[in-house]
Amino acid sequence: MKNHDKEDPNPKRARPAAAARNPGPKPGLGGAEGPGAPQGRRGAPTIAVRPMAEPARMKRRHWALIAGFFACVALPLLVIGIYLWLVAEDQYASTAGFTVRKEEGASATDLLGGLASLTGASASADGDVLYEYIRSQAVVRRIDDKLGLREYYARYWDQDPVFALWPDASIEDLHWFWDRIVRVSYDQSTGLTELQVLAFDAQMAQRIASEIVSESQDMVNELNEAARLDAIRYAEADLQQAEERLKQARAALTQFRTRTQIVDLESDIQGRMGVMNTLQQQLAAELVAFDELSQITQGDDPRLNRALRRIQVIRDRIAEERRTFALNEVLSTGEDYPTLIAEFEGLMVEREFAEQAYRAALTAWDSAKADAQRQSRYLAAYVEPTLAEEAEYPQRFVIFGLAALILVLGWGVLALIYYSLRDRA
């Protein structure tokens, strides 16, 4: 019993040892193999082998997936390719580029524009207006009236209904179609505007591009005219206000002179001050004479009394003049000199301000008239409308590639949705 063999913990190594000890029945002697065969004396396990998988073959869902690919991808791409290369008409492109420039130089009417630039206002406001104008229905209607866009693009409806305009199109339909034949790009940082016009012949594309540039120039001229009229109108309004203010200031000063019967209050005051100065000089002279006389005469000399009386009289007169100047009425006006002086100085200050404002308004008005004689904005075309020699549109390979990408992605999304729903069922 002690000589029994121990089992190997590794079953792979144990199986050959068990087979060597118990080889089992020999073939041809009634032995059995396979899963139903009896186990050996030592109890060795047998391995069950699963049957081999059947060969892969196409099923119904696979054929449905392939059919969906042909229906959703291959067939539409075939139709698109046939239309692009056999049906679609060639289109020619005309390119133009321009920008709105402003006249250099500062003037009185450009003061508000300079302040706007300091505050960060955009200098490309005219370019923004022009960009929206080119894409508007107004310019579409004007060019249609000149060139007959609806008749021209509807002429190719029977040959190319995808890239042509239907015959009974309205102005709204033409405005929608305008974005397909006119492509406008605008850079706000540089103010440059580029446009590309598509037509079924090169001459028509160039004519449409030239008309767009012409209409843009007319729009810039209208902006110039509006700016000139506004500048002149505002300058005239300011000049009228300044002139009216000056008239009122002068009328108030004239009314003051008529009421007080004083042509120039400053001259009248200077005259009264002259009297005061004369009295002051006489008082000083009498004081000096009294000092000299007191040194050579006795105290009871009558000349000293006369000198003292003259000194007192002069002092009384000075005091009376000062009192009269401060309190007494001036020539039946009912007002004293301080009140009149305050009113007169206020009228003089108002007249000076009115004169300065009038001179400034007159200068601005002259500058506005001078600026109105020249064009401050103009359209600078850096690329004239080109005449194409080869048809570049429609871009068949680009359209075909994008269509293929979209169709394949759509078919793949539908396939994933189908298998997701099938796995959940």
Secondary structure, DSSP 8 states (H G I E B T S, - for coil): -TT-----SSHHHHHHHHHHH---S-TTTT---STTS---TT-----------------HHHHHHHHHHIIIIIHHHHHHHHIIIIIS--BEEEEEEEEEEE--S--GGGHHHHHHHHTT--TTHHHHHHHHHHTSHHHHHHHHHHH-HHHHHHTTTTT-TTTS--TT--HHHHHHHHHHHEEEEEETTTTEEEEEEEESSHHHHHHHHHHHHHHHHHHHHHHHHHHHHHHHHHHHHHHHHHHHHHHHHHHHHHHHHHHHT-S-HHHHHHHHHHHHHHHHHHHHHHHHHHHHHHHHS-TT-HHHHHHHHHHHHHHHHHHHHHHHHHHS-STTSS--HHHHHHHHHHHHHHHHHHHHHHHHHHHHHHHHHHHHTS-SEEEEEEE-----SS--BS-HHHHHHHHHHHHHHHHHHHHHHHHHHHHH-
